[in-house]
């Protein structure tokens, strides 16, 4: 009896093992089949992109590859779901199949055109995925993502929007901005910023921007983040020779082998002021770009000069805890960096930094204590005999 029982147990174990192996083989086959269908679908989407005329600095295929890359950066594990991967790959799918001119000019016409485009894109991606043999549930999910028919409360919809915004900010931005005035770009940046999550904001602040785009982005973030943009103030004037001396001194310092202006400035800051500059956007490279842009704006566009500094002050206060008593340290550091290396430009450079401080202080006064204000205005300027009248005659 015991021998018979042992034999039965062995046969049961054999049957169970065989059934498990068969189940695993079936499951593995299904996974392989799904993976093959997914690859075929992506190839089909890419082929559609390749047939589209390139209307921007990025082809539609390269654009989608960047969107997919950003989505992986933002995902904790770096691995998107099948639906998200397909949706990132189908961004801008045949976006100009419906001509813009088929709808009226103006914002209302634009919104109707965009609605029609998104609806068509949802239909087209469904056709492509069904033809590739993917299941209905997956196809529906991708359709909703591509057609933007989900709210930003949906995690994948929000991630897709973030990835698209980061792609816009990181590729071809200068070409996009050609021919667009500053006010238009600030409006576009502000709307883009409002769509993004805080985690996407942190990534956006690490992107390498040109001086013009960095300045515009600072102003746009202030518009998006701070309800009170403040009152514009008159910018102190500098004579032409003073401005030329400022420009030449900055370029001489910023190309030194011992470090850029931004690096030297951050090293010269007092410890209690450095925490305000700990954000990625306050990198040494961005500080140099911001100063370069401010020097050009002072001569060419005083209102933008004032607006950019006012915006930086409000953001510094809002996010970095910038206070009015730190302005002196910022002034001292900026002046010393240039004065120690180009002594002949000490006075005109101090005059320029005084102009910057004159725009920087007023937005901070409303939130500053009286003691901070007295500390800021009571300390001497770093250059002997320098001050608001410092200039080249």
ZIQUIQUI-V727211 format. One record per residue. N is the residue number from 1. RES is the residue in one letter. OMEGA is omega in degrees with one decimal (NA if undefined). Layout:
N_RES_OMEGA + N_RES_OMEGA
This chain:
1_X_179.9 + 2_X_179.0 + 3_X_179.4 + 4_X_-179.6 + 5_X_179.9 + 6_X_179.2 + 7_X_178.1 + 8_X_179.5 + 9_X_-179.8 + 10_X_-179.9 + 11_X_178.5 + 12_X_177.8 + 13_X_-179.5 + 14_X_-179.2 + 15_X_179.5 + 16_X_179.5 + 17_X_-179.8 + 18_X_179.5 + 19_X_179.1 + 20_X_179.5 + 21_X_178.8 + 22_X_178.2 + 23_X_178.6 + 24_X_179.6 + 25_X_178.8 + 26_X_-179.9 + 27_X_179.6 + 28_X_178.7 + 29_X_177.9 + 30_X_179.2 + 31_X_178.9 + 32_X_179.7 + 33_X_179.1 + 34_X_179.6 + 35_X_179.2 + 36_X_178.5 + 37_X_179.1 + 38_X_178.1 + 39_X_178.7 + 40_X_179.5 + 41_X_179.8 + 42_X_177.2 + 43_X_179.2 + 44_X_177.4 + 45_X_-179.7 + 46_X_179.6 + 47_X_176.0 + 48_X_178.6 + 49_X_-177.1 + 50_X_-179.2 + 51_X_-176.8 + 52_X_176.8 + 53_X_-180.0 + 54_X_-177.1 + 55_X_179.3 + 56_X_-179.4 + 57_X_177.0 + 58_X_170.0 + 59_X_-180.0 + 60_X_-179.9 + 61_X_179.2 + 62_X_178.2 + 63_X_-177.9 + 64_X_177.1 + 65_X_178.0 + 66_X_177.3 + 67_X_179.0 + 68_X_178.9 + 69_X_179.7 + 70_X_179.0 + 71_X_178.0 + 72_X_178.1 + 73_X_-174.9 + 74_X_-179.9 + 75_X_-179.3 + 76_X_-179.9 + 77_X_179.2 + 78_X_-177.7 + 79_X_-179.5 + 80_X_173.0 + 81_X_178.2 + 82_X_-178.4 + 83_X_-178.9 + 84_X_179.7 + 85_X_178.9 + 86_X_-178.9 + 87_X_177.7 + 88_X_-178.2 + 89_X_-176.6 + 90_X_176.6 + 91_X_178.6 + 92_X_-178.1 + 93_X_179.0 + 94_X_-172.5 + 95_X_179.9 + 96_X_175.7 + 97_X_173.1 + 98_X_-176.4 + 99_X_177.3 + 100_X_-176.4 + 101_X_177.2 + 102_X_176.7 + 103_X_-177.3 + 104_X_174.3 + 105_X_178.0 + 106_X_-174.6 + 107_X_-179.2 + 108_X_177.9 + 109_X_179.1 + 110_X_-178.6 + 111_X_176.8 + 112_X_178.1 + 113_X_-179.6 + 114_X_178.5 + 115_X_178.9 + 116_X_179.4 + 117_X_-178.8 + 118_X_179.0 + 119_X_179.7 + 120_X_179.8 + 121_X_176.7 + 122_X_178.9 + 123_X_-177.5 + 124_X_-179.3 + 125_X_176.3 + 126_X_179.3 + 127_X_-176.9 + 128_X_-176.1 + 129_X_177.1 + 130_X_178.1 + 131_X_178.8 + 132_X_175.6 + 133_X_179.0 + 134_X_-173.7 + 135_X_-173.1 + 136_X_-177.5 + 137_X_178.6 + 138_X_179.9 + 139_X_180.0 + 140_X_-179.7 + 141_X_179.7 + 142_X_179.0 + 143_X_-179.8 + 144_X_179.0 + 145_X_-177.5 + 146_X_-178.7 + 147_X_-179.6 + 148_X_-179.4 + 149_X_177.1 + 150_X_178.4 + 151_X_178.9 + 152_X_171.5 + 153_X_176.6 + 154_X_-174.9 + 155_X_-178.4 + 156_X_176.5 + 157_X_178.7 + 158_X_179.9 + 159_X_178.5 + 160_X_178.1 + 161_X_177.3 + 162_X_-178.8 + 163_X_178.5 + 164_X_178.9 + 165_X_179.9 + 166_X_175.8 + 167_X_177.4 + 168_X_-176.8 + 169_X_-171.5 + 170_X_-176.8 + 171_X_173.4 + 172_X_-175.1 + 173_X_-179.2 + 174_X_177.3 + 175_X_178.2 + 176_X_-176.9 + 177_X_178.9 + 178_X_179.0 + 179_X_178.0 + 180_X_-179.2 + 181_X_-174.4 + 182_X_-179.2 + 183_X_179.2 + 184_X_-179.3 + 185_X_177.6 + 186_X_178.4 + 187_X_179.2 + 188_X_179.4 + 189_X_-179.1 + 190_X_179.0 + 191_X_177.7 + 192_X_-178.8 + 193_X_-177.8 + 194_X_179.4 + 195_X_-168.2 + 196_X_176.9 + 197_X_178.5 + 198_X_178.7 + 199_X_176.1 + 200_X_175.8 + 201_X_-178.5 + 202_X_177.9 + 203_X_-179.3 + 204_X_-179.1 + 205_X_177.8 + 206_X_180.0 + 207_X_-179.7 + 208_X_-178.0 + 209_X_171.2 + 210_X_179.7 + 211_X_-178.8 + 212_X_-177.1 + 213_X_177.3 + 214_X_178.9 + 215_X_179.2 + 216_X_-179.4 + 217_X_177.3 + 218_X_179.1 + 219_X_-178.8 + 220_X_179.1 + 221_X_177.7 + 222_X_177.4 + 223_X_-176.6 + 224_X_-170.7 + 225_X_-173.0 + 226_X_-175.3 + 227_X_-179.6 + 228_X_-177.7 + 229_X_177.0 + 230_X_-179.0 + 231_X_179.1 + 232_X_-179.5 + 233_X_-178.9 + 234_X_-177.9 + 235_X_175.3 + 236_X_-176.9 + 237_X_171.7 + 238_X_176.1 + 239_X_-176.7 + 240_X_-179.3 + 241_X_177.6 + 242_X_-179.5 + 243_X_179.1 + 244_X_178.5 + 245_X_177.4 + 246_X_-178.9 + 247_X_-177.1 + 248_X_180.0 + 249_X_-180.0 + 250_X_-179.0 + 251_X_178.0 + 252_X_-179.2 + 253_X_-173.1 + 254_X_179.8 + 255_X_179.7 + 256_X_179.4 + 257_X_-176.9 + 258_X_177.9 + 259_X_178.0 + 260_X_177.0 + 261_X_-178.1 + 262_X_179.5 + 263_X_-179.6 + 264_X_179.3 + 265_X_-179.0 + 266_X_177.4 + 267_X_-175.9 + 268_X_-177.3 + 269_X_173.4 + 270_X_-177.3 + 271_X_-176.7 + 272_X_-178.6 + 273_X_-172.9 + 274_X_-178.4 + 275_X_178.5 + 276_X_-176.2 + 277_X_-177.3 + 278_X_-178.7 + 279_X_-179.7 + 280_X_-178.5 + 281_X_179.4 + 282_X_177.7 + 283_X_179.8 + 284_X_179.5 + 285_X_179.9 + 286_X_176.5 + 287_X_177.3 + 288_X_179.8 + 289_X_-179.2 + 290_X_178.7 + 291_X_178.4 + 292_X_179.7 + 293_X_179.8 + 294_X_178.6 + 295_X_179.2 + 296_X_-178.1 + 297_X_-178.9 + 298_X_-178.7 + 299_X_-170.5 + 300_X_-172.3 + 301_X_-176.9 + 302_X_178.1 + 303_X_177.2 + 304_X_175.6 + 305_X_179.9 + 306_X_-176.7 + 307_X_-178.8 + 308_X_179.9 + 309_X_178.8 + 310_X_179.2 + 311_X_179.1 + 312_X_179.4 + 313_X_-178.8 + 314_X_179.0 + 315_X_177.0 + 316_X_178.3 + 317_X_-174.9 + 318_X_-173.3 + 319_X_-173.8 + 320_X_179.5 + 321_X_179.5 + 322_X_178.4 + 323_X_-174.4 + 324_X_-178.8 + 325_X_176.2 + 326_X_-177.6 + 327_X_-179.1 + 328_X_178.4 + 329_X_178.1 + 330_X_178.2 + 331_X_-178.4 + 332_X_-177.6 + 333_X_-178.4 + 334_X_-179.5 + 335_X_-176.8 + 336_X_-178.5 + 337_X_-178.5 + 338_X_-176.2 + 339_X_-178.8 + 340_X_-176.3 + 341_X_176.5 + 342_X_-174.6 + 343_X_-178.0 + 344_X_-177.3 + 345_X_-174.1 + 346_X_-175.0 + 347_X_176.8 + 348_X_178.8 + 349_X_178.1 + 350_X_177.4 + 351_X_179.4 + 352_X_179.9 + 353_X_174.8 + 354_X_176.4 + 355_X_179.0 + 356_X_-178.5 + 357_X_179.7 + 358_X_176.8 + 359_X_-175.5 + 360_X_-172.9 + 361_X_-173.3 + 362_X_179.5 + 363_X_-177.7 + 364_X_-172.2 + 365_X_-176.8 + 366_X_-176.8 + 367_X_-174.5 + 368_X_175.7 + 369_X_-178.9 + 370_X_-179.3 + 371_X_177.6 + 372_X_-179.8 + 373_X_-179.7 + 374_X_178.4 + 375_X_-177.1 + 376_X_-174.7 + 377_X_-174.5 + 378_X_-176.9 + 379_X_-179.0 + 380_X_174.6 + 381_X_-172.1 + 382_X_-178.0 + 383_X_-179.6 + 384_X_178.9 + 385_X_-178.3 + 386_X_178.9 + 387_X_-175.0 + 388_X_-179.1 + 389_X_-178.2 + 390_X_-177.3 + 391_X_174.4 + 392_X_-178.1 + 393_X_NA
